[in-house]
Amino acid sequence: MKKSGTRGTLLITLITLVALVVIASVTCPDKVKHTNALSDKMSSIIADKTRDDDSGLGGLGMLLGNAVSDAVIKNLVSVDDYFLFSLGKVYSEGEEHIVSFGIFGHVFTASKDRIQEEIDSLGF
């Protein structure tokens, strides 16, 4: 009796693992999802910086900043697809820096502080 129960558990475990692999591979985020997530994070950073601007140019700065950040992100971020997950990378000073991780259709980005460090290292 125990053997059939063990086989059943093993079969369910195997089916679950195969299903997770298939789902992860089908929903692996592409470069567009990575750049969108990073653009959202950059917009948040720019909004934080322009919120404190008393000159009245904060809104203009935010519009220009968002347009520039979108262009910069699209050109500087590369995405490596590892079938089950993907990594967004930025290259600066000859080194690669991981700025985003994507799995199951979602992209997780680095913290605002980490993104700001990358921006500063790129000279923006």
For each residue, the residues with C-beta under 8 A, 3 or more apart:
1: 4 5
2: 5 6
3: 6 7
4: 1 7 8
5: 1 2 8 9
6: 2 3 9 10
7: 3 4 10 11
8: 4 5 11 12
9: 5 6 12 13
10: 6 7 13 14
11: 7 8 14 15
12: 8 9 15 16
13: 9 10 16 17
14: 10 11 17 18
15: 11 12 18 19
16: 12 13 19 20
17: 13 14 20 21
18: 14 15 21 22
19: 15 16 22 23
20: 16 17 23 24
21: 17 18 24 25 84
22: 18 19 25 26
23: 19 20 26 27 104
24: 20 21 27 28 84 85 103 104
25: 21 22 28 83 84
26: 22 23
27: 23 24 104 105
28: 24 25 81 82 83 84 85 86 102 103 105
29: 33 34 79 86 102 103 105 106 107
30: 33 34 79 81 86
31: 34 35 77 78 79 88
32: 35 36
33: 29 30 36 37 102 105 107
34: 29 30 31 37 38 77 79 86 88 100 102 107
35: 31 32 38 39 70 73 74 77 88
36: 32 33 39 40 107
37: 33 34 40 41 88 100 107 108 109
38: 34 35 41 42 73 77 88 99 100 107 109 115
39: 35 36 42 43 66 69 70 73
40: 36 37 43 44
41: 37 38 44 45 109 110 112 115
42: 38 39 45 46 65 66 69 70 73 115 119
43: 39 40 46 47 62 65 66 69
44: 40 41 47 48 112
45: 41 42 48 49 112 115 116 119
46: 42 43 49 50 61 62 65 66 69
47: 43 44 50 51 62
48: 44 45 51 52 112
49: 45 46 52 53 61 65
50: 46 47 53 58 59 61 62 65
51: 47 48 58
52: 48 49 58
53: 49 50 56 57 58 61
54:
55: 58
56: 53 59
57: 53 60 61
58: 50 51 52 53 55 61 62
59: 50 56 62 63
60: 57 63 64
61: 46 49 50 53 57 58 64 65
62: 43 46 47 50 58 59 65 66
63: 59 60 66 67
64: 60 61 67 68
65: 42 43 46 49 50 61 62 68 69
66: 39 42 43 46 62 63 69 70
67: 63 64 70 71
68: 64 65 71 72 124
69: 39 42 43 46 65 66 72 73
70: 35 39 42 66 67 73 74
71: 67 68 74 75
72: 68 69 75 76 122 124
73: 35 38 39 42 69 70 76 77
74: 35 70 71 77
75: 71 72
76: 72 73 90 91 122
77: 31 34 35 38 73 74 88 89 90 99 100
78: 31 88 89 90 91
79: 29 30 31 34 86 87 88 89 102
80: 86 87 89
81: 28 30 86
82: 28 85 86 87
83: 25 28
84: 21 24 25 28 103
85: 24 28 82 101 102 103
86: 28 29 30 34 79 80 81 82 101 102 103
87: 79 80 82 98 100 101 102
88: 31 34 35 37 38 77 78 79 98 99 100 101 102 107 109
89: 77 78 79 80 96 97 98 99
90: 76 77 78 96 97 99 118 122
91: 76 78 94 95 96 97
92: 95 97 118 121 122
93: 121
94: 91
95: 91 92
96: 89 90 91
97: 89 90 91 92 118
98: 87 88 89 101 110
99: 38 77 88 89 90 109 110 114 115 118
100: 34 37 38 77 87 88 107 108 109 110
101: 85 86 87 88 98 107 108
102: 28 29 33 34 79 85 86 87 88 105 106 107 108
103: 24 28 29 84 85 86 106 108
104: 23 24 27
105: 27 28 29 33 102
106: 29 102 103
107: 29 33 34 36 37 38 88 100 101 102
108: 37 100 101 102 103
109: 37 38 41 88 99 100 115
110: 41 98 99 100 114 115 118
111: 114 115
112: 41 44 45 48 115 116
113: 116 117
114: 99 110 111 117 118
115: 38 41 42 45 99 109 110 111 112 118 119
116: 45 112 113 119 120
117: 113 114 120 121
118: 90 92 97 99 110 114 115 121 122
119: 42 45 115 116 122 124
120: 116 117 123 124
121: 92 93 117 118
122: 72 76 90 92 118 119
123: 120
124: 68 72 119 120
